[in-house]
Amino acid sequence: MEFLKERNIAAALAAAVIIAIGLAALTFSGVIGRRAQPMGEDYVLAGLSYRLVQISDLAGWRLDDAAETLPVFLRSCARMKKLDDDAPANPSENLGPGSPAATLAGRVGDWRAACAAAAEISAQRYADDNARTSAARSFYEFHFRPIRILERRAPAVGGGGEKLAAEGRFTGYFEPFYQASPIRTAEFSAALYARPDDLVTVDLGRFRPEFAGQRIAGRVVDGALNPYPDHAAINAGALAGRARILAFMRPTDLLFLQIQGSGRLALAGRELRVGYDGANGRPYTAIGRTLIENGALDRNSVSMQTIRAWLDAAPDDAARKVRESNESFVFFRILESLPEPSLGPLGAEGVQLTPGRSLAVDPRFTPFGAPVWIDIPGDEKSGNDPVRRLLIAQDAGGAIKGPIRGDIFVGSGPKAGEVAGGFNEIGAMYTLLPTAVAERLAAPRRS
């Protein structure tokens, strides 16, 4: 299945056509890219702000094939269909203290009309693709209104006012293919663990509203929740006999599988598809940053490819130390009987991901199922074309933090990996909200 057919999108994300072979996605987001604008140590994330805009304000809106997103949006609608109208559309929402809005997501009932209209439009027959695209575009223009997402930044210490950032980072992730072994060998020495029975994940928002969207994990010892073993301790055998081993992998392959959050394994003559099933709750550290701090790589050359090359060339002890600088450790489950095998794995929303149209976001700020317009202006000096594209928020990840933060699911296999590993750009983000929600946001501004 080909995607990214529009020439400028393909050039920016792929530089070649990607073949998509077909929970929580994790990327190299800690690595500062060539156009990245780090927050700086003097400021910390304070929350989200926004500005109401019009669809006509979205540069490139009429050039994107909106019809490609309708099946993606409908998968999210199927998930919402199971919820009550009065349920919050985003139970993880936490816009930060002092936010100009109590909620951006609204209630599930606010999304019903858009979901019903999307189903009706998708079921209709059209004279040609242009007519289908025009109908899809009109659907979004009628049922949604965009808001430009702004990031509030507060001084880390001392006085001073907040700053607003209008741009953030966009990266790519993919579903990799790896060789694996049913038994431990000198080459396949790293255990791919299923979720341990004693791993407890706590949604802090269920206890205190101000902690919505925040989670911790650990295990209960003598009636108290204790931190779970970190990456190094697990490698040293902390889970021996306490967690099922799904397969054995090359240590660096396992690291990259954990970073991506899902993958396919060639195991004993068959293919095994695995997906994210929790983590040990330890902080995520991008190993690209570790290599920069160690002087092993420079900031401008860090990518998935250069990180892997360094790990492959390094002595075993040095490579292991770098891998274990990320205390986080991810557990997996076997993905069986997926509804559409040609699509990607399950995202954090619980629906299958679509190459080039599914986006991982921070669910504290962006509701799952929301259409999101990204505007990456490109860079003539480096030859990067603009990326202006509609996606659907359907995934999350330990490294995807902040209101203006997106990670594009690129697809499956080595070619998708080449694209994902090199994509790290700065741009603007617009969330499309149901008209009723947008009108409530606009009402206080009229008073």
C-alpha positions as CSV (number, residue, x, y, z in Angstrom):
1,M,0.0,0.0,0.0
2,E,1.5,3.3,-1.1
3,F,1.1,6.4,0.9
4,L,2.5,10.0,1.0
5,K,1.5,10.3,-2.7
6,E,1.6,14.1,-2.8
7,R,5.1,15.0,-4.1
8,N,6.1,17.6,-1.5
9,I,4.9,15.3,1.4
10,A,6.8,12.4,0.0
11,A,10.0,14.4,-0.4
12,A,9.8,15.7,3.1
13,L,8.9,12.4,4.9
14,A,10.4,9.9,2.6
15,A,12.7,11.0,-0.3
16,A,11.4,7.8,-1.8
17,V,8.0,6.0,-1.9
18,I,7.5,4.0,1.3
19,I,5.8,0.6,1.1
20,A,3.7,0.0,4.2
21,I,3.9,-3.7,4.9
22,G,1.3,-4.8,6.9
23,L,0.8,1.5,21.9
24,A,2.5,3.7,23.0
25,A,5.1,4.7,20.5
26,L,8.5,5.9,21.6
27,T,11.0,7.8,19.5
28,F,14.4,9.5,19.6
29,S,12.6,12.7,20.7
30,G,15.2,13.5,23.3
31,V,17.7,14.2,20.4
32,I,17.8,17.8,19.4
33,G,17.4,17.9,15.6
34,R,19.0,20.3,13.2
35,R,16.1,22.8,13.3
36,A,14.9,22.1,16.9
37,Q,14.3,24.9,19.3
38,P,14.9,23.5,22.8
39,M,13.0,25.1,25.7
40,G,16.1,26.0,27.6
41,E,16.9,25.4,31.3
42,D,15.5,28.7,32.3
43,Y,11.9,27.7,31.4
44,V,9.7,24.8,32.1
45,L,6.4,23.6,30.5
46,A,3.5,25.3,32.1
47,G,0.6,24.1,29.9
48,L,-1.3,24.8,26.8
49,S,-2.9,27.9,25.3
50,Y,-4.6,28.3,21.9
51,R,-5.9,30.7,19.3
52,L,-9.1,30.1,17.3
53,V,-8.5,30.3,13.6
54,Q,-10.3,29.4,10.4
55,I,-9.8,26.5,8.1
56,S,-8.8,29.0,5.4
57,D,-5.8,30.0,7.7
58,L,-4.3,26.5,7.2
59,A,-1.6,26.8,4.6
60,G,-1.9,24.0,2.0
61,W,-5.3,22.8,3.3
62,R,-6.7,22.4,-0.2
63,L,-3.7,20.5,-1.5
64,D,-4.0,17.6,1.0
65,D,-6.2,14.5,0.2
66,A,-8.6,14.7,3.1
67,A,-10.4,11.6,1.9
68,E,-7.5,9.5,3.0
69,T,-8.2,10.4,6.6
70,L,-11.9,9.5,6.8
71,P,-11.3,5.7,7.3
72,V,-8.7,6.6,10.0
73,F,-11.1,9.0,11.7
74,L,-13.9,6.4,11.7
75,R,-11.7,3.9,13.5
76,S,-11.4,6.4,16.3
77,C,-15.2,6.9,16.1
78,A,-15.7,3.2,16.6
79,R,-13.8,3.4,19.9
80,M,-15.9,6.5,21.0
81,K,-19.1,4.7,20.1
82,K,-18.7,2.4,23.1
83,L,-18.7,5.4,25.5
84,D,-21.5,7.4,27.1
85,D,-22.4,10.8,25.6
86,D,-21.6,12.5,28.9
87,A,-18.2,10.8,29.3
88,P,-15.2,13.1,28.8
89,A,-13.8,12.7,25.3
90,N,-10.3,12.9,26.8
91,P,-10.1,11.4,30.3
92,S,-6.3,12.1,30.3
93,E,-6.8,15.8,29.7
94,N,-4.7,18.1,31.8
95,L,-4.1,21.5,30.2
96,G,-2.0,22.8,33.0
97,P,-2.8,25.3,35.8
98,G,-4.1,28.6,34.6
99,S,-5.2,27.2,31.2
100,P,-7.6,29.5,29.3
101,A,-10.0,26.6,28.9
102,A,-11.3,23.9,31.2
103,T,-11.4,21.4,28.3
104,L,-10.5,21.3,24.7
105,A,-11.9,17.8,24.1
106,G,-15.4,18.3,25.5
107,R,-17.7,15.3,25.9
108,V,-18.1,12.2,23.8
109,G,-21.5,13.5,22.7
110,D,-19.8,16.5,21.1
111,W,-18.2,14.2,18.6
112,R,-21.3,12.1,17.6
113,A,-22.5,14.3,14.7
114,A,-19.1,14.4,13.1
115,C,-18.7,10.6,13.4
116,A,-22.1,10.0,11.9
117,A,-21.4,12.4,9.0
118,A,-18.0,10.8,8.3
119,A,-19.7,7.3,8.1
120,E,-22.3,8.6,5.7
121,I,-19.8,10.4,3.4
122,S,-17.5,7.3,3.4
123,A,-20.4,5.1,2.3
124,Q,-21.4,7.2,-0.7
125,R,-20.3,6.6,-4.2
126,Y,-18.5,9.3,-6.1
127,A,-17.8,10.0,-9.8
128,D,-14.0,10.2,-9.2
129,D,-11.3,10.7,-6.6
130,N,-11.6,14.5,-6.9
131,A,-15.3,14.4,-5.9
132,R,-14.5,12.1,-2.9
133,T,-11.7,14.4,-1.8
134,S,-13.9,17.5,-2.2
135,A,-16.7,15.8,-0.1
136,A,-14.2,14.9,2.7
137,R,-12.8,18.4,2.7
138,S,-16.3,19.9,3.0
139,F,-17.0,17.5,5.9
140,Y,-14.1,18.8,7.9
141,E,-14.9,22.4,7.1
142,F,-18.5,22.0,8.3
143,H,-18.1,19.9,11.4
144,F,-14.8,21.2,12.8
145,R,-13.0,24.4,13.6
146,P,-9.2,24.5,14.1
147,I,-7.4,26.0,17.0
148,R,-3.7,26.8,16.8
149,I,-1.9,25.2,19.7
150,L,0.5,27.3,21.7
151,E,2.8,26.1,24.5
152,R,3.0,28.0,27.7
153,R,6.5,28.2,29.2
154,A,7.1,29.6,32.7
155,P,10.4,30.6,34.3
156,A,12.0,27.7,36.1
157,V,13.1,29.9,39.0
158,G,12.4,33.5,40.1
159,G,9.9,35.9,38.8
160,G,9.0,36.9,35.2
161,G,6.1,36.2,33.0
162,E,5.2,33.2,30.9
163,K,6.3,32.9,27.3
164,L,4.3,31.4,24.4
165,A,5.8,29.1,21.9
166,A,4.0,28.6,18.6
167,E,6.1,25.8,17.2
168,G,7.2,22.3,18.4
169,R,8.9,19.2,17.2
170,F,7.7,16.5,14.8
171,T,9.4,13.2,14.3
172,G,8.6,9.8,12.8
173,Y,8.3,6.3,14.0
174,F,7.7,2.9,12.4
175,E,7.1,-0.8,12.9
176,P,10.4,-2.6,12.5
177,F,11.3,-6.2,11.4
178,Y,13.8,-8.2,13.4
179,Q,15.3,-11.7,13.6
180,A,14.7,-13.5,16.9
181,S,15.3,-16.8,18.5
182,P,13.2,-19.1,20.7
183,I,16.3,-19.9,22.8
184,R,19.1,-17.7,24.2
185,T,22.3,-17.8,22.1
186,A,25.5,-15.8,22.1
187,E,24.0,-13.6,19.3
188,F,20.4,-13.5,20.5
189,S,21.0,-12.9,24.2
190,A,18.4,-10.3,25.1
191,A,15.1,-11.4,26.5
192,L,11.9,-10.0,25.1
193,Y,9.6,-10.0,28.1
194,A,5.8,-10.2,28.3
195,R,4.3,-7.9,31.0
196,P,5.1,-9.3,34.4
197,D,2.2,-10.3,36.6
198,D,3.4,-8.1,39.5
199,L,3.7,-4.9,37.4
200,V,1.2,-2.3,38.7
201,T,0.3,0.8,36.6
202,V,-1.3,3.7,38.4
203,D,-3.3,6.4,36.7
204,L,-2.8,9.3,39.1
205,G,-5.7,11.3,37.6
206,R,-8.1,8.8,39.2
207,F,-6.9,9.9,42.6
208,R,-6.4,13.7,42.1
209,P,-7.7,15.7,39.1
210,E,-4.6,17.8,38.9
211,F,-2.6,14.7,38.0
212,A,-4.7,13.7,35.0
213,G,-2.6,12.2,32.3
214,Q,0.2,11.2,34.7
215,R,1.0,7.6,35.4
216,I,3.5,5.7,37.5
217,A,4.4,2.0,37.7
218,G,5.9,-0.3,40.2
219,R,5.2,-3.4,42.3
220,V,3.7,-3.9,45.7
221,V,6.0,-5.0,48.4
222,D,4.8,-5.3,52.0
223,G,1.6,-3.4,51.1
224,A,3.5,-0.4,49.5
225,L,4.1,0.4,45.9
226,N,7.8,0.3,45.2
227,P,9.7,1.3,42.0
228,Y,10.1,-1.5,39.5
229,P,13.7,-2.7,38.5
230,D,15.4,-0.4,36.0
231,H,16.8,-1.4,32.6
232,A,20.2,-2.4,34.0
233,A,18.7,-4.5,36.8
234,I,16.4,-6.3,34.4
235,N,19.4,-7.1,32.2
236,A,21.2,-8.5,35.2
237,G,18.3,-10.9,35.9
238,A,15.9,-9.1,38.1
239,L,12.9,-10.7,36.3
240,A,14.4,-14.2,36.0
241,G,11.5,-16.7,36.6
242,R,9.0,-13.9,37.2
243,A,8.0,-12.9,33.6
244,R,7.3,-14.9,30.5
245,I,10.0,-14.6,27.7
246,L,8.4,-14.2,24.3
247,A,11.7,-14.5,22.3
248,F,15.4,-13.7,22.4
249,M,16.8,-10.8,20.4
250,R,20.0,-9.1,19.6
251,P,20.5,-6.5,22.4
252,T,20.5,-3.5,20.1
253,D,17.5,-4.8,18.2
254,L,15.6,-5.1,21.4
255,L,16.4,-1.6,22.4
256,F,15.1,-0.2,19.1
257,L,12.0,-2.4,19.3
258,Q,11.3,-0.8,22.7
259,I,11.9,2.7,21.3
260,Q,9.4,2.1,18.5
261,G,6.9,0.3,20.7
262,S,5.9,-2.5,18.3
263,G,7.4,-4.7,15.6
264,R,7.5,-8.0,13.7
265,L,9.8,-10.8,14.5
266,A,11.0,-13.6,12.3
267,L,10.9,-16.5,14.8
268,A,11.4,-20.2,14.1
269,G,10.0,-20.0,10.6
270,R,7.0,-17.8,11.4
271,E,6.3,-14.1,11.9
272,L,5.4,-12.9,15.3
273,R,3.8,-9.5,15.7
274,V,4.3,-7.8,19.1
275,G,3.0,-4.6,20.6
276,Y,3.5,-2.4,23.7
277,D,2.1,-3.8,26.9
278,G,3.4,-1.5,29.6
279,A,6.8,-0.3,30.9
280,N,8.6,-0.4,34.2
281,G,7.8,3.3,35.0
282,R,11.4,4.5,35.0
283,P,12.2,7.7,33.2
284,Y,12.8,7.6,29.5
285,T,16.2,8.9,28.4
286,A,17.0,9.2,24.7
287,I,20.3,7.4,24.1
288,G,21.1,9.9,21.3
289,R,21.4,12.5,24.1
290,T,23.7,10.1,26.1
291,L,26.0,9.7,23.1
292,I,26.1,13.5,22.6
293,E,26.9,14.1,26.2
294,N,29.7,11.4,26.0
295,G,31.1,13.1,23.0
296,A,30.6,9.9,20.9
297,L,28.3,11.8,18.4
298,D,27.7,15.4,17.6
299,R,24.3,17.1,17.9
300,N,23.9,17.7,14.1
301,S,24.6,14.1,13.0
302,V,22.5,12.1,15.5
303,S,19.9,9.9,13.9
304,M,18.6,6.4,14.3
305,Q,21.2,5.2,11.7
306,T,24.2,6.9,13.4
307,I,23.1,5.6,16.8
308,R,22.9,2.1,15.6
309,A,26.2,2.3,13.8
310,W,27.9,3.5,17.0
311,L,26.3,0.7,19.1
312,D,27.2,-2.0,16.5
313,A,30.9,-0.8,16.4
314,A,31.4,-0.3,20.1
315,P,32.7,-2.9,22.5
316,D,30.0,-4.9,24.2
317,D,30.4,-3.3,27.6
318,A,30.4,0.2,26.2
319,A,27.3,-0.5,24.1
320,R,25.5,-2.0,27.0
321,K,26.3,1.0,29.2
322,V,24.8,3.3,26.7
323,R,21.7,1.2,26.2
324,E,21.2,1.1,30.0
325,S,21.5,4.8,30.3
326,N,17.8,4.7,29.4
327,E,16.3,3.3,32.7
328,S,13.0,2.6,30.9
329,F,12.2,-1.0,29.9
330,V,9.2,-1.9,27.8
331,F,7.1,-5.1,27.9
332,F,5.3,-6.6,25.0
333,R,2.3,-8.8,24.1
334,I,1.7,-10.9,21.0
335,L,-0.7,-9.2,18.6
336,E,-3.1,-11.8,17.1
337,S,-6.1,-11.5,14.8
338,L,-5.8,-7.8,14.1
339,P,-8.8,-6.6,12.2
340,E,-6.8,-5.3,9.2
341,P,-3.4,-7.0,8.8
342,S,-2.3,-4.6,6.2
343,L,-2.4,-1.7,8.7
344,G,0.0,-1.0,11.5
345,P,-0.1,-2.2,15.1
346,L,-2.5,-1.0,17.8
347,G,-1.8,2.5,19.0
348,A,-2.5,3.8,22.5
349,E,-6.1,4.6,21.6
350,G,-6.7,0.9,20.9
351,V,-7.1,1.2,17.1
352,Q,-4.7,0.1,14.3
353,L,-2.4,2.8,13.0
354,T,-2.4,4.0,9.4
355,P,0.9,4.9,7.7
356,G,1.2,8.6,7.0
357,R,-2.1,9.4,8.7
358,S,-1.8,8.4,12.4
359,L,-0.1,10.6,14.9
360,A,1.3,10.0,18.3
361,V,0.6,12.9,20.7
362,D,0.6,13.9,24.4
363,P,-2.9,12.9,25.5
364,R,-2.8,15.5,28.3
365,F,-3.3,18.1,25.6
366,T,-4.6,16.4,22.4
367,P,-7.6,14.0,22.6
368,F,-7.3,10.7,20.8
369,G,-9.4,10.7,17.7
370,A,-8.9,14.4,17.0
371,P,-7.9,15.5,13.5
372,V,-4.6,17.4,13.7
373,W,-3.2,19.6,11.0
374,I,0.6,19.9,11.0
375,D,2.4,22.8,9.2
376,I,6.2,22.3,8.8
377,P,7.4,25.1,6.5
378,G,10.4,23.3,5.1
379,D,13.9,24.7,4.6
380,E,15.2,25.8,1.1
381,K,18.8,25.8,2.3
382,S,18.7,22.2,3.3
383,G,16.3,21.1,0.5
384,N,13.5,20.1,2.8
385,D,10.1,20.6,1.3
386,P,7.1,21.7,3.4
387,V,5.0,19.1,5.1
388,R,1.3,20.3,5.5
389,R,-0.9,17.4,6.3
390,L,-4.0,16.2,8.1
391,L,-3.5,13.3,10.6
392,I,-5.6,11.7,13.3
393,A,-4.3,11.5,16.9
394,Q,-4.3,7.8,17.8
395,D,-1.1,7.0,19.7
396,A,1.1,8.2,22.5
397,G,4.6,7.5,23.8
398,G,6.9,8.0,26.8
399,A,8.9,10.6,24.9
400,I,6.0,12.5,23.3
401,K,5.6,15.3,25.8
402,G,4.1,18.8,25.4
403,P,1.2,20.5,23.6
404,I,3.1,20.9,20.3
405,R,4.6,17.5,19.8
406,G,3.8,15.0,17.2
407,D,5.2,11.6,16.1
408,I,4.1,10.4,12.6
409,F,3.6,6.7,12.1
410,V,5.5,6.1,8.8
411,G,4.8,2.5,8.2
412,S,6.5,-0.9,8.5
413,G,9.9,-2.3,7.5
414,P,13.4,-1.0,6.6
415,K,12.4,1.7,4.2
416,A,10.0,3.2,6.7
417,G,12.8,3.0,9.3
418,E,15.1,5.0,7.1
419,V,12.4,7.8,6.8
420,A,11.5,7.7,10.5
421,G,15.1,7.8,11.7
422,G,15.9,10.9,9.8
423,F,12.7,12.9,10.3
424,N,13.1,15.6,13.0
425,E,11.5,19.0,12.1
426,I,9.9,22.0,13.7
427,G,6.5,23.3,12.8
428,A,3.0,24.4,13.9
429,M,0.2,22.3,15.1
430,Y,-3.6,22.8,14.8
431,T,-6.2,20.7,16.5
432,L,-9.6,20.4,14.7
433,L,-12.4,20.5,17.3
434,P,-16.1,19.8,16.8
435,T,-18.0,23.0,16.1
436,A,-19.9,22.9,19.3
437,V,-16.7,22.6,21.4
438,A,-15.1,25.5,19.4
439,E,-18.1,27.7,19.9
440,R,-17.9,27.2,23.7
441,L,-14.2,28.1,23.6
442,A,-15.1,31.3,21.6
443,A,-18.0,32.3,23.8
444,P,-16.0,33.8,26.7
445,R,-14.0,35.9,24.2
446,R,-17.2,37.6,23.0
447,S,-18.2,38.8,26.5
